[in-house]
Amino acid sequence: MSRFELQLLGSPQIVRPDGTPVDLPRGKPLAMLCVLALEPTAVSRTDLAAMLWPTAPSPRARASIRQALWLLRKHTAPDLIVESNGHLALDPDRISLDLEPWAGLLDSGALDEALARWSGGPLAGFEVADAPQWVAWADRIRSRWESRLGERLELQADATQGADRVRWLQRALDIRPYRIDARLRLIDELVALRELDAAEAGLDALRDAAEPEDEPRIQEAEGRVRLLRRSSHGDPAQRLVPEFVGRSSEFAALMSAWRSAQT
């Protein structure tokens, strides 16, 4: 049986079995379809009403769900959405998700292709008015997939070194810019490569993303970049910089001794 495809990476849309897009307006019916596609079990009409029509009286919310179902079935197929005991779900024989082959790319290590198809992640740019619970749900969905991709990119960075490690860490940070550990590792690698401008830019980005409790780690990173800056002007400490990359405790002890010697 031929299937529709729900494309969730980027702004969501439905594609017919022949590859043509379904002319379904963006709004709560499409948002409801996304919920049914991404929830692991069937969703009750009550939960859908609370998520998408939270301020509507119960009779009006139920009517809105009926209208949304009618619109979805009209534009796709009558049997696309199935119901049992007041719970709705998609028929997997009638519709597939683009996230399924994309996850296969990720798991197989085809990261360049996975990134090319990412398009900002699931539901990117899809806004639904007057539905804060749906917005929070969409944020959780997006965060879950961002974490999956970001973790895989960081693992790839760990398996490489030098310029390749920098490239994969930068890609990981494009997905999860708040990852302090990844930013510190990027600075370490840039220092080891003696890339002063890039290391200083990485340090600025670290400061922007960090919380107050990250201050000790920021100071260590600043010390490494400071040594690199001095070495670029002929300071003999240039020989020390690569030796302490990734060795925070030893570097902290060295910096403590250096500060003591300056007083």
Secondary structure, 3 states (H helix, E strand, C coil): CCCEEEECEECCEEECCCCCECCCCCCHHHHHHHHHHHCCCCEEHHHHHHHHCCCCCHHHHHHHHHHHHHHHHHHCCCCCEEEECCEEEECCCCEEECHHHHHHHHHHCCHHHHHHHHCCCECCCCCCCCCHHHHHHHHHHHHHHHHHHHHHHHHHHHCCCHHHHHHHHHHHHHHCCCCHHHHHHHHHHHHHCCCHHHHHHHHHHHHHHCCHHHHHHHHHHHHHHHHHHHHCCCCHHHHCCHHHCCCHHHHHHHHHHHHHHHC
